[in-house]
Structures are given as C-alpha cells and as structure tokens.
Amino acid sequence: MPVADPARKGARTILQGDVPSPINPPSGCSFHPRCPYALGRCSEEEPLLEFDGRHGVACHVFGPGGKK
C-alpha cells in the first residue's frame, strides 16, 4: 500500500517470469504464472472478486476463504 511520504522508501518486489499475453491469457487466475503463492487451483479456476467490507481481492490464497 502506498505511503504518502516521499522520503520513505519501501522494499521493491521484482516479479519473475513474463507478463502474460492479452491475446492468449493463461487459464484460471491471470496472475498465477508469476505468483510465488499460486496453488494448483489457481491455474484451473479464475478467482471471484470478493469484498470484506473495506477491501476487494480476487485471489484463492489471500481472499476471504484463502489459506494465508
């Protein structure tokens, strides 16, 4: 989450792999080929966008029913 302090620098996360093709996206979650937390389910089933009252997430791992 961004912090409104330009002097504060956070750690950068560099993702591995290539950005998927918009013409031929991967099955399931479009981010699963580059996600370090991806499960087998992520490559088969697209996650639904779910809200907890304040935030929304479309993720099998970190969503409301996720394991993390």
HELIX and SHEET records of a PDB file:
HELIX    1   1 HIS A   32  ARG A   34  5                                   3    
HELIX    2   2 GLY A   40  SER A   43  5                                   4    
SHEET    1   A 2 GLU A  50  PHE A  51  0                                        
SHEET    2   A 2 GLY A  56  VAL A  57 -1                                        
END                                                                             
